[in-house]
């Protein structure tokens, strides 16, 4: 008996994810990665993980950003604090705020905002200098800003050994700024740091006050 011919089988389809990263379509790959980042991703980092040139990644990111703006999507893609990230579009801020807050107060207090402004415009600056500019002890408020990642330590003052503070990249991200040079021109309204002296002792921060606002000396 002759052999029965075996029908030729079609090759199996490659399983999802079998393509190499470099073979993936760039724009959808960028969208997928940016959906999971928890801080702005730099063009260098994206180019490295997606195995593309920085120029190709930069061009694709800008094209995606323009596409979202032209389509009027509820989100946009922005370059903030040196990296790219998805953000809700400003026109829909009320909807986002309603969902996130849901009746809860999550904003910084007025005292915290004022303290953050002093740090932003006079950084690096010590706690006593911040307190002197505001006229109140700011230990508790500085603790809040540190815990929220808006400010960080930036070494010590050579003359006094006082701990200095500066704003963080997270501050830039939350403010929607590329860098500190984009801060509004408000600095002239603050007294020069060298012209004021704080009354509180320098050294290790004394964060033993209520961090919901200024300490009891804040009137």
C-alpha positions as protocol buffer text, in pm:
chain_id: "A"
residue {
  index: 1
  type: UNK
  ca { x: 0 y: 0 z: 0 }
}
residue {
  index: 2
  type: UNK
  ca { x: 117 y: 345 z: -78 }
}
residue {
  index: 3
  type: UNK
  ca { x: 161 y: 591 z: 201 }
}
residue {
  index: 4
  type: UNK
  ca { x: -130 y: 820 z: 272 }
}
residue {
  index: 5
  type: UNK
  ca { x: -16 y: 1177 z: 217 }
}
residue {
  index: 6
  type: UNK
  ca { x: -23 y: 1388 z: 529 }
}
residue {
  index: 7
  type: UNK
  ca { x: -189 y: 1726 z: 474 }
}
residue {
  index: 8
  type: UNK
  ca { x: 49 y: 2012 z: 510 }
}
residue {
  index: 9
  type: UNK
  ca { x: -16 y: 2203 z: 832 }
}
residue {
  index: 10
  type: UNK
  ca { x: -16 y: 2578 z: 845 }
}
residue {
  index: 11
  type: UNK
  ca { x: 236 y: 2726 z: 1082 }
}
residue {
  index: 12
  type: UNK
  ca { x: 96 y: 2819 z: 1423 }
}
residue {
  index: 13
  type: UNK
  ca { x: 44 y: 3184 z: 1488 }
}
residue {
  index: 14
  type: UNK
  ca { x: 304 y: 3339 z: 1716 }
}
residue {
  index: 15
  type: UNK
  ca { x: 172 y: 3390 z: 2068 }
}
residue {
  index: 16
  type: UNK
  ca { x: 96 y: 3739 z: 2182 }
}
residue {
  index: 17
  type: UNK
  ca { x: 406 y: 3912 z: 2311 }
}
residue {
  index: 18
  type: UNK
  ca { x: 641 y: 3699 z: 2101 }
}
residue {
  index: 19
  type: UNK
  ca { x: 760 y: 3997 z: 1898 }
}
residue {
  index: 20
  type: UNK
  ca { x: 1080 y: 4158 z: 2014 }
}
residue {
  index: 21
  type: UNK
  ca { x: 1048 y: 4499 z: 2173 }
}
residue {
  index: 22
  type: UNK
  ca { x: 1233 y: 4660 z: 1884 }
}
residue {
  index: 23
  type: UNK
  ca { x: 977 y: 4515 z: 1637 }
}
residue {
  index: 24
  type: UNK
  ca { x: 672 y: 4660 z: 1811 }
}
residue {
  index: 25
  type: UNK
  ca { x: 497 y: 4959 z: 1660 }
}
residue {
  index: 26
  type: UNK
  ca { x: 648 y: 5256 z: 1839 }
}
residue {
  index: 27
  type: UNK
  ca { x: 350 y: 5476 z: 1922 }
}
residue {
  index: 28
  type: UNK
  ca { x: 131 y: 5200 z: 2076 }
}
residue {
  index: 29
  type: UNK
  ca { x: 437 y: 5076 z: 2267 }
}
residue {
  index: 30
  type: UNK
  ca { x: 493 y: 5425 z: 2407 }
}
residue {
  index: 31
  type: UNK
  ca { x: 128 y: 5450 z: 2508 }
}
residue {
  index: 32
  type: UNK
  ca { x: 143 y: 5114 z: 2685 }
}
residue {
  index: 33
  type: UNK
  ca { x: 454 y: 5210 z: 2882 }
}
residue {
  index: 34
  type: UNK
  ca { x: 330 y: 5557 z: 2972 }
}
residue {
  index: 35
  type: UNK
  ca { x: 7 y: 5409 z: 3106 }
}
residue {
  index: 36
  type: UNK
  ca { x: 199 y: 5245 z: 3391 }
}
residue {
  index: 37
  type: UNK
  ca { x: 465 y: 5503 z: 3483 }
}
residue {
  index: 38
  type: UNK
  ca { x: 433 y: 5667 z: 3825 }
}
residue {
  index: 39
  type: UNK
  ca { x: 656 y: 5962 z: 3736 }
}
residue {
  index: 40
  type: UNK
  ca { x: 748 y: 6137 z: 3410 }
}
residue {
  index: 41
  type: UNK
  ca { x: 962 y: 5913 z: 3186 }
}
residue {
  index: 42
  type: UNK
  ca { x: 1258 y: 6068 z: 3005 }
}
residue {
  index: 43
  type: UNK
  ca { x: 1310 y: 6026 z: 2634 }
}
residue {
  index: 44
  type: UNK
  ca { x: 1643 y: 5853 z: 2704 }
}
residue {
  index: 45
  type: UNK
  ca { x: 1477 y: 5596 z: 2930 }
}
residue {
  index: 46
  type: UNK
  ca { x: 1195 y: 5528 z: 2685 }
}
residue {
  index: 47
  type: UNK
  ca { x: 1441 y: 5494 z: 2396 }
}
residue {
  index: 48
  type: UNK
  ca { x: 1647 y: 5246 z: 2594 }
}
residue {
  index: 49
  type: UNK
  ca { x: 1362 y: 5018 z: 2701 }
}
residue {
  index: 50
  type: UNK
  ca { x: 1196 y: 5025 z: 2358 }
}
residue {
  index: 51
  type: UNK
  ca { x: 1528 y: 4981 z: 2178 }
}
residue {
  index: 52
  type: UNK
  ca { x: 1486 y: 5286 z: 1953 }
}
residue {
  index: 53
  type: UNK
  ca { x: 1677 y: 5604 z: 1894 }
}
residue {
  index: 54
  type: UNK
  ca { x: 1600 y: 5901 z: 2115 }
}
residue {
  index: 55
  type: UNK
  ca { x: 1516 y: 6106 z: 1807 }
}
residue {
  index: 56
  type: UNK
  ca { x: 1252 y: 5854 z: 1695 }
}
residue {
  index: 57
  type: UNK
  ca { x: 1101 y: 5842 z: 2044 }
}
residue {
  index: 58
  type: UNK
  ca { x: 1097 y: 6222 z: 2079 }
}
residue {
  index: 59
  type: UNK
  ca { x: 925 y: 6261 z: 1741 }
}
residue {
  index: 60
  type: UNK
  ca { x: 664 y: 5994 z: 1823 }
}
residue {
  index: 61
  type: UNK
  ca { x: 588 y: 6151 z: 2162 }
}
residue {
  index: 62
  type: UNK
  ca { x: 528 y: 6493 z: 2010 }
}
residue {
  index: 63
  type: UNK
  ca { x: 310 y: 6346 z: 1738 }
}
residue {
  index: 64
  type: UNK
  ca { x: 104 y: 6161 z: 1998 }
}
residue {
  index: 65
  type: UNK
  ca { x: 67 y: 6479 z: 2203 }
}
residue {
  index: 66
  type: UNK
  ca { x: -50 y: 6670 z: 1894 }
}
residue {
  index: 67
  type: UNK
  ca { x: -292 y: 6390 z: 1803 }
}
residue {
  index: 68
  type: UNK
  ca { x: -455 y: 6395 z: 2146 }
}
residue {
  index: 69
  type: UNK
  ca { x: -492 y: 6774 z: 2135 }
}
residue {
  index: 70
  type: UNK
  ca { x: -640 y: 6769 z: 1786 }
}
residue {
  index: 71
  type: UNK
  ca { x: -887 y: 6495 z: 1882 }
}
residue {
  index: 72
  type: UNK
  ca { x: -994 y: 6680 z: 2197 }
}
residue {
  index: 73
  type: UNK
  ca { x: -930 y: 6378 z: 2419 }
}
residue {
  index: 74
  type: UNK
  ca { x: -990 y: 6397 z: 2794 }
}
residue {
  index: 75
  type: UNK
  ca { x: -618 y: 6350 z: 2853 }
}
residue {
  index: 76
  type: UNK
  ca { x: -300 y: 6483 z: 2702 }
}
residue {
  index: 77
  type: UNK
  ca { x: 66 y: 6389 z: 2690 }
}
residue {
  index: 78
  type: UNK
  ca { x: 296 y: 6650 z: 2837 }
}
residue {
  index: 79
  type: UNK
  ca { x: 668 y: 6709 z: 2888 }
}
residue {
  index: 80
  type: UNK
  ca { x: 701 y: 6798 z: 3256 }
}
residue {
  index: 81
  type: UNK
  ca { x: 1002 y: 6790 z: 3492 }
}
residue {
  index: 82
  type: UNK
  ca { x: 1223 y: 6649 z: 3216 }
}
residue {
  index: 83
  type: UNK
  ca { x: 996 y: 6359 z: 3125 }
}
residue {
  index: 84
  type: UNK
  ca { x: 671 y: 6259 z: 2956 }
}
residue {
  index: 85
  type: UNK
  ca { x: 349 y: 6149 z: 3125 }
}
residue {
  index: 86
  type: UNK
  ca { x: -25 y: 6136 z: 3066 }
}
residue {
  index: 87
  type: UNK
  ca { x: -233 y: 6404 z: 3240 }
}
residue {
  index: 88
  type: UNK
  ca { x: -603 y: 6480 z: 3249 }
}
residue {
  index: 89
  type: UNK
  ca { x: -688 y: 6773 z: 3030 }
}
residue {
  index: 90
  type: UNK
  ca { x: -748 y: 7099 z: 3216 }
}
residue {
  index: 91
  type: UNK
  ca { x: -1100 y: 7138 z: 3072 }
}
residue {
  index: 92
  type: UNK
  ca { x: -1207 y: 6827 z: 3266 }
}
residue {
  index: 93
  type: UNK
  ca { x: -1046 y: 6919 z: 3598 }
}
residue {
  index: 94
  type: UNK
  ca { x: -1384 y: 6949 z: 3770 }
}
residue {
  index: 95
  type: UNK
  ca { x: -1479 y: 6593 z: 3675 }
}
residue {
  index: 96
  type: UNK
  ca { x: -1145 y: 6456 z: 3794 }
}
residue {
  index: 97
  type: UNK
  ca { x: -1158 y: 6654 z: 4118 }
}
residue {
  index: 98
  type: UNK
  ca { x: -1510 y: 6531 z: 4188 }
}
residue {
  index: 99
  type: UNK
  ca { x: -1401 y: 6170 z: 4143 }
}
residue {
  index: 100
  type: UNK
  ca { x: -1072 y: 6192 z: 4335 }
}
residue {
  index: 101
  type: UNK
  ca { x: -1184 y: 6404 z: 4627 }
}
residue {
  index: 102
  type: UNK
  ca { x: -1542 y: 6278 z: 4653 }
}
residue {
  index: 103
  type: UNK
  ca { x: -1617 y: 6535 z: 4920 }
}
residue {
  index: 104
  type: UNK
  ca { x: -1281 y: 6503 z: 5099 }
}
residue {
  index: 105
  type: UNK
  ca { x: -1038 y: 6790 z: 5149 }
}
residue {
  index: 106
  type: UNK
  ca { x: -706 y: 6687 z: 4997 }
}
residue {
  index: 107
  type: UNK
  ca { x: -555 y: 7024 z: 4916 }
}
residue {
  index: 108
  type: UNK
  ca { x: -263 y: 7180 z: 5098 }
}
residue {
  index: 109
  type: UNK
  ca { x: -351 y: 7434 z: 5365 }
}
residue {
  index: 110
  type: UNK
  ca { x: -288 y: 7803 z: 5306 }
}
residue {
  index: 111
  type: UNK
  ca { x: 4 y: 7783 z: 5550 }
}
residue {
  index: 112
  type: UNK
  ca { x: 158 y: 7496 z: 5353 }
}
residue {
  index: 113
  type: UNK
  ca { x: 114 y: 7678 z: 5021 }
}
residue {
  index: 114
  type: UNK
  ca { x: 280 y: 7992 z: 5158 }
}
residue {
  index: 115
  type: UNK
  ca { x: 571 y: 7791 z: 5299 }
}
residue {
  index: 116
  type: UNK
  ca { x: 612 y: 7600 z: 4974 }
}
residue {
  index: 117
  type: UNK
  ca { x: 622 y: 7929 z: 4782 }
}
residue {
  index: 118
  type: UNK
  ca { x: 902 y: 8061 z: 5002 }
}
residue {
  index: 119
  type: UNK
  ca { x: 1106 y: 7743 z: 4953 }
}
residue {
  index: 120
  type: UNK
  ca { x: 1044 y: 7748 z: 4577 }
}
residue {
  index: 121
  type: UNK
  ca { x: 1164 y: 8107 z: 4532 }
}
residue {
  index: 122
  type: UNK
  ca { x: 1447 y: 8113 z: 4787 }
}
residue {
  index: 123
  type: UNK
  ca { x: 1588 y: 7760 z: 4759 }
}
residue {
  index: 124
  type: UNK
  ca { x: 1806 y: 7624 z: 4896 }
}
residue {
  index: 125
  type: UNK
  ca { x: 1684 y: 7778 z: 5218 }
}
residue {
  index: 126
  type: UNK
  ca { x: 1685 y: 7686 z: 5586 }
}
residue {
  index: 127
  type: UNK
  ca { x: 1380 y: 7648 z: 5806 }
}
residue {
  index: 128
  type: UNK
  ca { x: 1468 y: 7954 z: 6011 }
}
residue {
  index: 129
  type: UNK
  ca { x: 1486 y: 8168 z: 5696 }
}
residue {
  index: 130
  type: UNK
  ca { x: 1148 y: 8036 z: 5582 }
}
residue {
  index: 131
  type: UNK
  ca { x: 1002 y: 8107 z: 5925 }
}
residue {
  index: 132
  type: UNK
  ca { x: 1149 y: 8458 z: 5918 }
}
residue {
  index: 133
  type: UNK
  ca { x: 997 y: 8536 z: 5579 }
}
residue {
  index: 134
  type: UNK
  ca { x: 654 y: 8415 z: 5693 }
}
residue {
  index: 135
  type: UNK
  ca { x: 684 y: 8554 z: 6044 }
}
residue {
  index: 136
  type: UNK
  ca { x: 582 y: 8227 z: 6210 }
}
residue {
  index: 137
  type: UNK
  ca { x: 740 y: 7894 z: 6304 }
}
residue {
  index: 138
  type: UNK
  ca { x: 705 y: 7657 z: 6006 }
}
residue {
  index: 139
  type: UNK
  ca { x: 830 y: 7327 z: 6152 }
}
residue {
  index: 140
  type: UNK
  ca { x: 495 y: 7150 z: 6126 }
}
residue {
  index: 141
  type: UNK
  ca { x: 427 y: 7272 z: 5775 }
}
residue {
  index: 142
  type: UNK
  ca { x: 773 y: 7170 z: 5658 }
}
residue {
  index: 143
  type: UNK
  ca { x: 702 y: 6822 z: 5788 }
}
residue {
  index: 144
  type: UNK
  ca { x: 387 y: 6806 z: 5575 }
}
residue {
  index: 145
  type: UNK
  ca { x: 576 y: 6919 z: 5265 }
}
residue {
  index: 146
  type: UNK
  ca { x: 853 y: 6666 z: 5326 }
}
residue {
  index: 147
  type: UNK
  ca { x: 605 y: 6383 z: 5379 }
}
residue {
  index: 148
  type: UNK
  ca { x: 425 y: 6470 z: 5057 }
}
residue {
  index: 149
  type: UNK
  ca { x: 751 y: 6471 z: 4863 }
}
residue {
  index: 150
  type: UNK
  ca { x: 724 y: 6837 z: 4760 }
}
residue {
  index: 151
  type: UNK
  ca { x: 1047 y: 6944 z: 4930 }
}
residue {
  index: 152
  type: UNK
  ca { x: 1368 y: 6762 z: 5022 }
}
residue {
  index: 153
  type: UNK
  ca { x: 1692 y: 6823 z: 5210 }
}
residue {
  index: 154
  type: UNK
  ca { x: 1966 y: 6991 z: 5006 }
}
residue {
  index: 155
  type: UNK
  ca { x: 2273 y: 6978 z: 5230 }
}
residue {
  index: 156
  type: UNK
  ca { x: 2367 y: 7220 z: 5504 }
}
residue {
  index: 157
  type: UNK
  ca { x: 2452 y: 7587 z: 5527 }
}
residue {
  index: 158
  type: UNK
  ca { x: 2833 y: 7620 z: 5562 }
}
residue {
  index: 159
  type: UNK
  ca { x: 2822 y: 7907 z: 5812 }
}
residue {
  index: 160
  type: UNK
  ca { x: 2563 y: 7765 z: 6053 }
}
residue {
  index: 161
  type: UNK
  ca { x: 2526 y: 7396 z: 5973 }
}
residue {
  index: 162
  type: UNK
  ca { x: 2154 y: 7453 z: 5922 }
}
residue {
  index: 163
  type: UNK
  ca { x: 1974 y: 7201 z: 5701 }
}
residue {
  index: 164
  type: UNK
  ca { x: 1876 y: 7350 z: 5366 }
}
residue {
  index: 165
  type: UNK
  ca { x: 1565 y: 7260 z: 5169 }
}
residue {
  index: 166
  type: UNK
  ca { x: 1467 y: 7271 z: 4803 }
}
residue {
  index: 167
  type: UNK
  ca { x: 1170 y: 7166 z: 4593 }
}
residue {
  index: 168
  type: UNK
  ca { x: 1162 y: 6825 z: 4423 }
}
residue {
  index: 169
  type: UNK
  ca { x: 1091 y: 6697 z: 4073 }
}
residue {
  index: 170
  type: UNK
  ca { x: 753 y: 6589 z: 4211 }
}
residue {
  index: 171
  type: UNK
  ca { x: 684 y: 6956 z: 4288 }
}
residue {
  index: 172
  type: UNK
  ca { x: 760 y: 7044 z: 3925 }
}
residue {
  index: 173
  type: UNK
  ca { x: 536 y: 6761 z: 3808 }
}
residue {
  index: 174
  type: UNK
  ca { x: 243 y: 6871 z: 4025 }
}
residue {
  index: 175
  type: UNK
  ca { x: 287 y: 7233 z: 3917 }
}
residue {
  index: 176
  type: UNK
  ca { x: 312 y: 7136 z: 3550 }
}
residue {
  index: 177
  type: UNK
  ca { x: 654 y: 7298 z: 3508 }
}
residue {
  index: 178
  type: UNK
  ca { x: 953 y: 7190 z: 3302 }
}
residue {
  index: 179
  type: UNK
  ca { x: 1191 y: 7364 z: 3540 }
}
residue {
  index: 180
  type: UNK
  ca { x: 1217 y: 7630 z: 3808 }
}
residue {
  index: 181
  type: UNK
  ca { x: 1280 y: 7893 z: 3543 }
}
residue {
  index: 182
  type: UNK
  ca { x: 910 y: 7865 z: 3455 }
}
residue {
  index: 183
  type: UNK
  ca { x: 796 y: 7983 z: 3799 }
}
residue {
  index: 184
  type: UNK
  ca { x: 596 y: 8308 z: 3780 }
}
residue {
  index: 185
  type: UNK
  ca { x: 791 y: 8625 z: 3849 }
}
residue {
  index: 186
  type: UNK
  ca { x: 692 y: 8661 z: 4214 }
}
residue {
  index: 187
  type: UNK
  ca { x: 1034 y: 8654 z: 4378 }
}
residue {
  index: 188
  type: UNK
  ca { x: 1071 y: 9036 z: 4396 }
}
residue {
  index: 189
  type: UNK
  ca { x: 778 y: 9043 z: 4639 }
}
residue {
  index: 190
  type: UNK
  ca { x: 969 y: 8827 z: 4889 }
}
residue {
  index: 191
  type: UNK
  ca { x: 1241 y: 8980 z: 5108 }
}
residue {
  index: 192
  type: UNK
  ca { x: 1594 y: 8866 z: 5038 }
}
residue {
  index: 193
  type: UNK
  ca { x: 1689 y: 8559 z: 5239 }
}
residue {
  index: 194
  type: UNK
  ca { x: 2004 y: 8729 z: 5371 }
}
residue {
  index: 195
  type: UNK
  ca { x: 1796 y: 9018 z: 5502 }
}
residue {
  index: 196
  type: UNK
  ca { x: 1596 y: 8805 z: 5744 }
}
residue {
  index: 197
  type: UNK
  ca { x: 1703 y: 8592 z: 6036 }
}
residue {
  index: 198
  type: UNK
  ca { x: 1497 y: 8317 z: 6191 }
}
residue {
  index: 199
  type: UNK
  ca { x: 1447 y: 8276 z: 6562 }
}
residue {
  index: 200
  type: UNK
  ca { x: 1416 y: 7897 z: 6568 }
}
residue {
  index: 201
  type: UNK
  ca { x: 1729 y: 7689 z: 6641 }
}
residue {
  index: 202
  type: UNK
  ca { x: 1893 y: 7517 z: 6347 }
}
residue {
  index: 203
  type: UNK
  ca { x: 2007 y: 7161 z: 6320 }
}
residue {
  index: 204
  type: UNK
  ca { x: 1789 y: 6852 z: 6315 }
}
residue {
  index: 205
  type: UNK
  ca { x: 1427 y: 6949 z: 6237 }
}
residue {
  index: 206
  type: UNK
  ca { x: 1198 y: 6941 z: 6541 }
}
residue {
  index: 207
  type: UNK
  ca { x: 886 y: 6789 z: 6390 }
}
residue {
  index: 208
  type: UNK
  ca { x: 692 y: 6741 z: 6711 }
}
residue {
  index: 209
  type: UNK
  ca { x: 407 y: 6974 z: 6623 }
}
residue {
  index: 210
  type: UNK
  ca { x: 77 y: 6919 z: 6450 }
}
residue {
  index: 211
  type: UNK
  ca { x: 157 y: 6886 z: 6078 }
}
residue {
  index: 212
  type: UNK
  ca { x: -185 y: 7005 z: 5967 }
}
residue {
  index: 213
  type: UNK
  ca { x: -69 y: 7365 z: 5974 }
}
residue {
  index: 214
  type: UNK
  ca { x: 172 y: 7602 z: 6147 }
}
residue {
  index: 215
  type: UNK
  ca { x: 277 y: 7550 z: 6507 }
}
residue {
  index: 216
  type: UNK
  ca { x: 112 y: 7727 z: 6796 }
}
residue {
  index: 217
  type: UNK
  ca { x: 332 y: 8032 z: 6735 }
}
residue {
  index: 218
  type: UNK
  ca { x: 157 y: 8085 z: 6399 }
}
residue {
  index: 219
  type: UNK
  ca { x: -109 y: 8349 z: 6455 }
}
